Amino acid sequence: MKSPVKGPQLGGPRRVKVTSPQTRIALARGHRRHPQLLPLPAPADAEAARAVFAAQRRTALRTVVLLVAVLFGSSGTIAALPVLDRLAVAGVPVSWLVLAVATYPVLLLLALCHVRRAERAESSAGTGTGTDTGAGTGADAQAGAGSGGGP
């Protein structure tokens, strides 16, 4: 009678690891990254990061308010003007066109402006410490932030 213990201890068949050729190639390259702890930032860097985070948080809050205004504004406009349901362009009610066509370019513009402002906040913090070679100083970027077109 055979022993219930399996494996190479008693001369049984060895287990074979089966992998695809792509996996073997990837493992042979050795590009596996080991988790590394990031160094702790200096106190000045931490303060700069907090300032950037606060500026980006304000930008995000402004963007969310504008997003709500666009979405509820378009819906409210349709609710306030029932004539938009009766008007049609190419057989499609104008109210549908407002919701399905007109709001998406506005949302795209809102998203692009949000990303631009968030990147501007990040780069202005970099130019204030002298680590970035962008044009202008942090004060110039902040002064120009309210004068451009966008949310």
N, C-alpha and C positions, 0 to 999 in steps of 0.2 A: 504494500500500500504506500502511495506517495504521501509525502509530508505536506500539510496545508500551507507551509511557509513558502512563498514564492520569491524569486529574485536570484541574484548572483551568489548568495551565500551557499546554496546547496547545489550549485552547478546548473541552475535553470537558465533559460535564455536571458541574455542581457537586453535591457530596454534600449531602443534606438530612438534618438531624437530626430524627428522628421521635420524639416523646414523647407520652405520654398527657396529657389536659387536667389531671389531678390533679398530675402531675409538674411541668407548667409553672406551675401555681398555687403549688405548694410552693416551686419555685425562685424565683418572683417575690417571694414573701414575704421572702426573705432571712433565714430563721431558722436558717441553717446555722451551727453552732457551730464555731469554729476552735479547735483544741487550744491550751490555755493551760497554762503551767507554774504549778503551785501554789506559793505562797510557802513558804519554809522556816519551820517552826515555831520559836518561841523555845525555849531550853533548858528552861524551866519547863514549857512545853506538851509538849515531847517526853517529859519525865519523867512527867507526868500521863498521857500516852498509853500509856507503857510500863506504868504501874501499872494502868490500866484493862485493857490487853491481858492482863496477868498474872492479874488477877481473873477476866476472862472465860475465860481458858484454864483456870483451876482449875474454873470452873463447867462448862465443856465436858467436862473430864475426869470430873467427878462425874456429869454427865448420861450420858456414854458408859458408865460403870461401871453405872449404874442401868439403862440400856438393855440391856446384856448380861445383867444379872441378871434382868430381866423376860423377855427372850426365851429364855434358856437355862433360867430357872426354870420357865416354863410348859411348855417341852418336857421338862424333867427331871421335873416333876410328873406329866406324862402317862406318861412312861416308868416312873416309880416306882409309879404306881397304874394298873395295867392294867384295873382294874375300870371306869375311866372310858370305856373302849372298849365295854363291855357295857351300860352305862347309856345310856338314850336319852331325849331330850326332844323330843316331836313327831316321832319317827322319826329324829332326828339324834343321833349319838353325842355324849356330853358332851365327849369329848376334842376333837372338831371344834369344838364351841361355845367351848371354852376358847381354842383357837388362833385361831379366826376372829372371835369376838365379844368375848370378855373382854379380850383383850390390847390391842385398839385404843383403848378409852377410857383405859387406863393409859398407853399411849404418847402419846395426846393430852395428858393431864394432865402427863406428863413434859416434853413439848415446851413447854407453856404455862408451866410453872414455870421451865424453862430460860430462856425469853425474858424472863420477869419478872425473874429474877436478873441476867441480862446487862444489861438496861436499868437495873436498880437500881445495878449497879456503875458504869455510865456516868454516871448522874445523880448518884451520890454523889461522883464525881470532879468533876463540874461544880459541885456545891454547895460543895465544899471550896475551890475557887478563887474563889467568889463570882460566877461567870458564869451560874449557873442560879438560878431563883427557886423551886425545889422545896422541899417541906416537910422540915425536919430538916437536920442537918449530916451530913457523911460518917461521923462516928463513930456518930451515931444510926442511920443506915441499916445500918452494919455490925453494930451491936448487935442490930438487929431482924432481920437476915438469918437468924440461926440459930433464932429463936423462932417464925417463921411455919410454916404447914403447907406442905410441899413438899420436893423433893429438895435 
